[in-house]
Amino acid sequence: MPAVINTVIEHVIVSGPDNVTLLEALAQLYSHDGKYDRALSMYLKLKHSDIFPMIHKHNLYSSVLDVVVDLMQLDSTQAVALFLDKPEYFQIETVVKKLEVSKR
């Protein structure tokens, strides 16, 4: 799996970071390899709607605190539901501060 991932990464570098097909392939490869944080990063870049089920399925709550703004931009309804559903990971004050900083 790592060799295939590295090959796809090389193709992304050559073809450019906007190659949706390669980024989707890379996200799926990372998922199959159990590297969910990297898959999450790819899916965020792609603005993929299945990111929220992936967060729940693989308990990636601690990985998404740094991408609160990106999640809100992707789907604010699902993002707010996620934040409110998991207060042990998302303190409302912290989420609000991140959103305020992004407005500046």
Chimera marker file (.cmm) of the C-alpha trace (Angstrom):
<marker_set name="trace">
<marker id="1" x="0.000" y="0.000" z="0.000" r="1" g="1" b="0" radius="0.5"/>
<marker id="2" x="2.725" y="2.557" z="0.823" r="1" g="1" b="0" radius="0.5"/>
<marker id="3" x="4.295" y="2.108" z="-2.632" r="1" g="1" b="0" radius="0.5"/>
<marker id="4" x="0.962" y="2.780" z="-4.337" r="1" g="1" b="0" radius="0.5"/>
<marker id="5" x="0.335" y="5.816" z="-2.127" r="1" g="1" b="0" radius="0.5"/>
<marker id="6" x="3.789" y="7.201" z="-2.939" r="1" g="1" b="0" radius="0.5"/>
<marker id="7" x="3.196" y="6.698" z="-6.653" r="1" g="1" b="0" radius="0.5"/>
<marker id="8" x="-0.107" y="8.572" z="-6.491" r="1" g="1" b="0" radius="0.5"/>
<marker id="9" x="1.561" y="11.368" z="-4.505" r="1" g="1" b="0" radius="0.5"/>
<marker id="10" x="4.231" y="11.652" z="-7.215" r="1" g="1" b="0" radius="0.5"/>
<marker id="11" x="1.512" y="11.928" z="-9.857" r="1" g="1" b="0" radius="0.5"/>
<marker id="12" x="-0.238" y="14.633" z="-7.811" r="1" g="1" b="0" radius="0.5"/>
<marker id="13" x="3.017" y="16.567" z="-7.641" r="1" g="1" b="0" radius="0.5"/>
<marker id="14" x="3.511" y="16.289" z="-11.392" r="1" g="1" b="0" radius="0.5"/>
<marker id="15" x="-0.082" y="16.950" z="-12.463" r="1" g="1" b="0" radius="0.5"/>
<marker id="16" x="-0.818" y="19.601" z="-9.859" r="1" g="1" b="0" radius="0.5"/>
<marker id="17" x="-2.713" y="19.675" z="-6.567" r="1" g="1" b="0" radius="0.5"/>
<marker id="18" x="-6.058" y="20.265" z="-8.280" r="1" g="1" b="0" radius="0.5"/>
<marker id="19" x="-6.318" y="16.832" z="-9.891" r="1" g="1" b="0" radius="0.5"/>
<marker id="20" x="-9.572" y="15.685" z="-8.281" r="1" g="1" b="0" radius="0.5"/>
<marker id="21" x="-9.297" y="12.108" z="-9.510" r="1" g="1" b="0" radius="0.5"/>
<marker id="22" x="-5.860" y="11.603" z="-7.996" r="1" g="1" b="0" radius="0.5"/>
<marker id="23" x="-6.833" y="13.306" z="-4.728" r="1" g="1" b="0" radius="0.5"/>
<marker id="24" x="-9.896" y="11.057" z="-4.426" r="1" g="1" b="0" radius="0.5"/>
<marker id="25" x="-7.724" y="8.021" z="-5.104" r="1" g="1" b="0" radius="0.5"/>
<marker id="26" x="-5.246" y="9.190" z="-2.503" r="1" g="1" b="0" radius="0.5"/>
<marker id="27" x="-8.010" y="9.724" z="0.067" r="1" g="1" b="0" radius="0.5"/>
<marker id="28" x="-9.347" y="6.227" z="-0.532" r="1" g="1" b="0" radius="0.5"/>
<marker id="29" x="-5.878" y="4.706" z="-0.330" r="1" g="1" b="0" radius="0.5"/>
<marker id="30" x="-5.211" y="6.481" z="2.954" r="1" g="1" b="0" radius="0.5"/>
<marker id="31" x="-8.541" y="5.205" z="4.291" r="1" g="1" b="0" radius="0.5"/>
<marker id="32" x="-7.773" y="1.631" z="3.290" r="1" g="1" b="0" radius="0.5"/>
<marker id="33" x="-4.350" y="1.966" z="4.884" r="1" g="1" b="0" radius="0.5"/>
<marker id="34" x="-5.889" y="3.177" z="8.155" r="1" g="1" b="0" radius="0.5"/>
<marker id="35" x="-4.393" y="6.662" z="7.866" r="1" g="1" b="0" radius="0.5"/>
<marker id="36" x="-7.684" y="8.384" z="8.491" r="1" g="1" b="0" radius="0.5"/>
<marker id="37" x="-6.199" y="11.749" z="9.436" r="1" g="1" b="0" radius="0.5"/>
<marker id="38" x="-4.548" y="11.975" z="6.016" r="1" g="1" b="0" radius="0.5"/>
<marker id="39" x="-7.721" y="10.778" z="4.294" r="1" g="1" b="0" radius="0.5"/>
<marker id="40" x="-9.608" y="13.438" z="6.221" r="1" g="1" b="0" radius="0.5"/>
<marker id="41" x="-7.229" y="16.075" z="4.912" r="1" g="1" b="0" radius="0.5"/>
<marker id="42" x="-7.774" y="14.940" z="1.318" r="1" g="1" b="0" radius="0.5"/>
<marker id="43" x="-11.552" y="14.825" z="1.703" r="1" g="1" b="0" radius="0.5"/>
<marker id="44" x="-11.534" y="18.328" z="3.183" r="1" g="1" b="0" radius="0.5"/>
<marker id="45" x="-9.506" y="19.607" z="0.255" r="1" g="1" b="0" radius="0.5"/>
<marker id="46" x="-12.038" y="17.991" z="-2.078" r="1" g="1" b="0" radius="0.5"/>
<marker id="47" x="-14.961" y="19.342" z="-0.021" r="1" g="1" b="0" radius="0.5"/>
<marker id="48" x="-16.343" y="15.805" z="0.021" r="1" g="1" b="0" radius="0.5"/>
<marker id="49" x="-19.728" y="15.493" z="1.731" r="1" g="1" b="0" radius="0.5"/>
<marker id="50" x="-18.963" y="12.060" z="3.213" r="1" g="1" b="0" radius="0.5"/>
<marker id="51" x="-16.423" y="13.574" z="5.575" r="1" g="1" b="0" radius="0.5"/>
<marker id="52" x="-18.882" y="13.778" z="8.479" r="1" g="1" b="0" radius="0.5"/>
<marker id="53" x="-19.791" y="10.073" z="8.449" r="1" g="1" b="0" radius="0.5"/>
<marker id="54" x="-16.072" y="9.300" z="8.229" r="1" g="1" b="0" radius="0.5"/>
<marker id="55" x="-15.374" y="11.438" z="11.303" r="1" g="1" b="0" radius="0.5"/>
<marker id="56" x="-18.040" y="9.559" z="13.259" r="1" g="1" b="0" radius="0.5"/>
<marker id="57" x="-17.122" y="6.099" z="11.979" r="1" g="1" b="0" radius="0.5"/>
<marker id="58" x="-13.430" y="6.411" z="12.808" r="1" g="1" b="0" radius="0.5"/>
<marker id="59" x="-13.737" y="8.656" z="15.878" r="1" g="1" b="0" radius="0.5"/>
<marker id="60" x="-11.655" y="11.421" z="14.329" r="1" g="1" b="0" radius="0.5"/>
<marker id="61" x="-12.993" y="14.089" z="16.666" r="1" g="1" b="0" radius="0.5"/>
<marker id="62" x="-9.630" y="15.088" z="18.055" r="1" g="1" b="0" radius="0.5"/>
<marker id="63" x="-8.261" y="15.401" z="14.504" r="1" g="1" b="0" radius="0.5"/>
<marker id="64" x="-10.830" y="17.952" z="13.363" r="1" g="1" b="0" radius="0.5"/>
<marker id="65" x="-10.451" y="20.627" z="16.018" r="1" g="1" b="0" radius="0.5"/>
<marker id="66" x="-7.935" y="22.405" z="13.784" r="1" g="1" b="0" radius="0.5"/>
<marker id="67" x="-10.312" y="22.358" z="10.802" r="1" g="1" b="0" radius="0.5"/>
<marker id="68" x="-13.437" y="23.724" z="12.470" r="1" g="1" b="0" radius="0.5"/>
<marker id="69" x="-13.669" y="26.573" z="9.966" r="1" g="1" b="0" radius="0.5"/>
<marker id="70" x="-13.289" y="24.219" z="6.990" r="1" g="1" b="0" radius="0.5"/>
<marker id="71" x="-16.043" y="21.972" z="8.318" r="1" g="1" b="0" radius="0.5"/>
<marker id="72" x="-18.335" y="24.953" z="8.813" r="1" g="1" b="0" radius="0.5"/>
<marker id="73" x="-17.690" y="26.090" z="5.246" r="1" g="1" b="0" radius="0.5"/>
<marker id="74" x="-18.381" y="22.600" z="3.932" r="1" g="1" b="0" radius="0.5"/>
<marker id="75" x="-21.686" y="22.048" z="5.742" r="1" g="1" b="0" radius="0.5"/>
<marker id="76" x="-22.514" y="24.289" z="8.676" r="1" g="1" b="0" radius="0.5"/>
<marker id="77" x="-25.558" y="22.254" z="9.733" r="1" g="1" b="0" radius="0.5"/>
<marker id="78" x="-23.614" y="19.017" z="10.026" r="1" g="1" b="0" radius="0.5"/>
<marker id="79" x="-20.631" y="20.784" z="11.578" r="1" g="1" b="0" radius="0.5"/>
<marker id="80" x="-22.724" y="22.425" z="14.308" r="1" g="1" b="0" radius="0.5"/>
<marker id="81" x="-24.445" y="19.100" z="15.016" r="1" g="1" b="0" radius="0.5"/>
<marker id="82" x="-21.028" y="17.451" z="15.332" r="1" g="1" b="0" radius="0.5"/>
<marker id="83" x="-19.730" y="20.131" z="17.701" r="1" g="1" b="0" radius="0.5"/>
<marker id="84" x="-22.810" y="20.010" z="19.900" r="1" g="1" b="0" radius="0.5"/>
<marker id="85" x="-22.948" y="16.206" z="19.900" r="1" g="1" b="0" radius="0.5"/>
<marker id="86" x="-19.359" y="15.830" z="21.125" r="1" g="1" b="0" radius="0.5"/>
<marker id="87" x="-18.768" y="18.500" z="23.789" r="1" g="1" b="0" radius="0.5"/>
<marker id="88" x="-15.947" y="16.419" z="25.259" r="1" g="1" b="0" radius="0.5"/>
<marker id="89" x="-13.965" y="17.197" z="22.091" r="1" g="1" b="0" radius="0.5"/>
<marker id="90" x="-15.410" y="20.551" z="21.084" r="1" g="1" b="0" radius="0.5"/>
<marker id="91" x="-15.754" y="23.162" z="23.781" r="1" g="1" b="0" radius="0.5"/>
<marker id="92" x="-18.130" y="25.759" z="22.423" r="1" g="1" b="0" radius="0.5"/>
<marker id="93" x="-15.863" y="28.621" z="23.504" r="1" g="1" b="0" radius="0.5"/>
<marker id="94" x="-12.969" y="27.141" z="21.510" r="1" g="1" b="0" radius="0.5"/>
<marker id="95" x="-15.104" y="26.646" z="18.406" r="1" g="1" b="0" radius="0.5"/>
<marker id="96" x="-16.431" y="30.208" z="18.628" r="1" g="1" b="0" radius="0.5"/>
<marker id="97" x="-12.898" y="31.617" z="18.993" r="1" g="1" b="0" radius="0.5"/>
<marker id="98" x="-11.729" y="29.718" z="15.914" r="1" g="1" b="0" radius="0.5"/>
<marker id="99" x="-14.672" y="31.020" z="13.924" r="1" g="1" b="0" radius="0.5"/>
<marker id="100" x="-14.090" y="34.588" z="15.128" r="1" g="1" b="0" radius="0.5"/>
<marker id="101" x="-10.425" y="34.459" z="14.140" r="1" g="1" b="0" radius="0.5"/>
<marker id="102" x="-11.359" y="33.222" z="10.659" r="1" g="1" b="0" radius="0.5"/>
<marker id="103" x="-13.618" y="36.239" z="10.094" r="1" g="1" b="0" radius="0.5"/>
<marker id="104" x="-10.684" y="38.637" z="10.475" r="1" g="1" b="0" radius="0.5"/>
<link id1="1" id2="2" r="1" g="1" b="0" radius="0.2"/>
<link id1="2" id2="3" r="1" g="1" b="0" radius="0.2"/>
<link id1="3" id2="4" r="1" g="1" b="0" radius="0.2"/>
<link id1="4" id2="5" r="1" g="1" b="0" radius="0.2"/>
<link id1="5" id2="6" r="1" g="1" b="0" radius="0.2"/>
<link id1="6" id2="7" r="1" g="1" b="0" radius="0.2"/>
<link id1="7" id2="8" r="1" g="1" b="0" radius="0.2"/>
<link id1="8" id2="9" r="1" g="1" b="0" radius="0.2"/>
<link id1="9" id2="10" r="1" g="1" b="0" radius="0.2"/>
<link id1="10" id2="11" r="1" g="1" b="0" radius="0.2"/>
<link id1="11" id2="12" r="1" g="1" b="0" radius="0.2"/>
<link id1="12" id2="13" r="1" g="1" b="0" radius="0.2"/>
<link id1="13" id2="14" r="1" g="1" b="0" radius="0.2"/>
<link id1="14" id2="15" r="1" g="1" b="0" radius="0.2"/>
<link id1="15" id2="16" r="1" g="1" b="0" radius="0.2"/>
<link id1="16" id2="17" r="1" g="1" b="0" radius="0.2"/>
<link id1="17" id2="18" r="1" g="1" b="0" radius="0.2"/>
<link id1="18" id2="19" r="1" g="1" b="0" radius="0.2"/>
<link id1="19" id2="20" r="1" g="1" b="0" radius="0.2"/>
<link id1="20" id2="21" r="1" g="1" b="0" radius="0.2"/>
<link id1="21" id2="22" r="1" g="1" b="0" radius="0.2"/>
<link id1="22" id2="23" r="1" g="1" b="0" radius="0.2"/>
<link id1="23" id2="24" r="1" g="1" b="0" radius="0.2"/>
<link id1="24" id2="25" r="1" g="1" b="0" radius="0.2"/>
<link id1="25" id2="26" r="1" g="1" b="0" radius="0.2"/>
<link id1="26" id2="27" r="1" g="1" b="0" radius="0.2"/>
<link id1="27" id2="28" r="1" g="1" b="0" radius="0.2"/>
<link id1="28" id2="29" r="1" g="1" b="0" radius="0.2"/>
<link id1="29" id2="30" r="1" g="1" b="0" radius="0.2"/>
<link id1="30" id2="31" r="1" g="1" b="0" radius="0.2"/>
<link id1="31" id2="32" r="1" g="1" b="0" radius="0.2"/>
<link id1="32" id2="33" r="1" g="1" b="0" radius="0.2"/>
<link id1="33" id2="34" r="1" g="1" b="0" radius="0.2"/>
<link id1="34" id2="35" r="1" g="1" b="0" radius="0.2"/>
<link id1="35" id2="36" r="1" g="1" b="0" radius="0.2"/>
<link id1="36" id2="37" r="1" g="1" b="0" radius="0.2"/>
<link id1="37" id2="38" r="1" g="1" b="0" radius="0.2"/>
<link id1="38" id2="39" r="1" g="1" b="0" radius="0.2"/>
<link id1="39" id2="40" r="1" g="1" b="0" radius="0.2"/>
<link id1="40" id2="41" r="1" g="1" b="0" radius="0.2"/>
<link id1="41" id2="42" r="1" g="1" b="0" radius="0.2"/>
<link id1="42" id2="43" r="1" g="1" b="0" radius="0.2"/>
<link id1="43" id2="44" r="1" g="1" b="0" radius="0.2"/>
<link id1="44" id2="45" r="1" g="1" b="0" radius="0.2"/>
<link id1="45" id2="46" r="1" g="1" b="0" radius="0.2"/>
<link id1="46" id2="47" r="1" g="1" b="0" radius="0.2"/>
<link id1="47" id2="48" r="1" g="1" b="0" radius="0.2"/>
<link id1="48" id2="49" r="1" g="1" b="0" radius="0.2"/>
<link id1="49" id2="50" r="1" g="1" b="0" radius="0.2"/>
<link id1="50" id2="51" r="1" g="1" b="0" radius="0.2"/>
<link id1="51" id2="52" r="1" g="1" b="0" radius="0.2"/>
<link id1="52" id2="53" r="1" g="1" b="0" radius="0.2"/>
<link id1="53" id2="54" r="1" g="1" b="0" radius="0.2"/>
<link id1="54" id2="55" r="1" g="1" b="0" radius="0.2"/>
<link id1="55" id2="56" r="1" g="1" b="0" radius="0.2"/>
<link id1="56" id2="57" r="1" g="1" b="0" radius="0.2"/>
<link id1="57" id2="58" r="1" g="1" b="0" radius="0.2"/>
<link id1="58" id2="59" r="1" g="1" b="0" radius="0.2"/>
<link id1="59" id2="60" r="1" g="1" b="0" radius="0.2"/>
<link id1="60" id2="61" r="1" g="1" b="0" radius="0.2"/>
<link id1="61" id2="62" r="1" g="1" b="0" radius="0.2"/>
<link id1="62" id2="63" r="1" g="1" b="0" radius="0.2"/>
<link id1="63" id2="64" r="1" g="1" b="0" radius="0.2"/>
<link id1="64" id2="65" r="1" g="1" b="0" radius="0.2"/>
<link id1="65" id2="66" r="1" g="1" b="0" radius="0.2"/>
<link id1="66" id2="67" r="1" g="1" b="0" radius="0.2"/>
<link id1="67" id2="68" r="1" g="1" b="0" radius="0.2"/>
<link id1="68" id2="69" r="1" g="1" b="0" radius="0.2"/>
<link id1="69" id2="70" r="1" g="1" b="0" radius="0.2"/>
<link id1="70" id2="71" r="1" g="1" b="0" radius="0.2"/>
<link id1="71" id2="72" r="1" g="1" b="0" radius="0.2"/>
<link id1="72" id2="73" r="1" g="1" b="0" radius="0.2"/>
<link id1="73" id2="74" r="1" g="1" b="0" radius="0.2"/>
<link id1="74" id2="75" r="1" g="1" b="0" radius="0.2"/>
<link id1="75" id2="76" r="1" g="1" b="0" radius="0.2"/>
<link id1="76" id2="77" r="1" g="1" b="0" radius="0.2"/>
<link id1="77" id2="78" r="1" g="1" b="0" radius="0.2"/>
<link id1="78" id2="79" r="1" g="1" b="0" radius="0.2"/>
<link id1="79" id2="80" r="1" g="1" b="0" radius="0.2"/>
<link id1="80" id2="81" r="1" g="1" b="0" radius="0.2"/>
<link id1="81" id2="82" r="1" g="1" b="0" radius="0.2"/>
<link id1="82" id2="83" r="1" g="1" b="0" radius="0.2"/>
<link id1="83" id2="84" r="1" g="1" b="0" radius="0.2"/>
<link id1="84" id2="85" r="1" g="1" b="0" radius="0.2"/>
<link id1="85" id2="86" r="1" g="1" b="0" radius="0.2"/>
<link id1="86" id2="87" r="1" g="1" b="0" radius="0.2"/>
<link id1="87" id2="88" r="1" g="1" b="0" radius="0.2"/>
<link id1="88" id2="89" r="1" g="1" b="0" radius="0.2"/>
<link id1="89" id2="90" r="1" g="1" b="0" radius="0.2"/>
<link id1="90" id2="91" r="1" g="1" b="0" radius="0.2"/>
<link id1="91" id2="92" r="1" g="1" b="0" radius="0.2"/>
<link id1="92" id2="93" r="1" g="1" b="0" radius="0.2"/>
<link id1="93" id2="94" r="1" g="1" b="0" radius="0.2"/>
<link id1="94" id2="95" r="1" g="1" b="0" radius="0.2"/>
<link id1="95" id2="96" r="1" g="1" b="0" radius="0.2"/>
<link id1="96" id2="97" r="1" g="1" b="0" radius="0.2"/>
<link id1="97" id2="98" r="1" g="1" b="0" radius="0.2"/>
<link id1="98" id2="99" r="1" g="1" b="0" radius="0.2"/>
<link id1="99" id2="100" r="1" g="1" b="0" radius="0.2"/>
<link id1="100" id2="101" r="1" g="1" b="0" radius="0.2"/>
<link id1="101" id2="102" r="1" g="1" b="0" radius="0.2"/>
<link id1="102" id2="103" r="1" g="1" b="0" radius="0.2"/>
<link id1="103" id2="104" r="1" g="1" b="0" radius="0.2"/>
</marker_set>
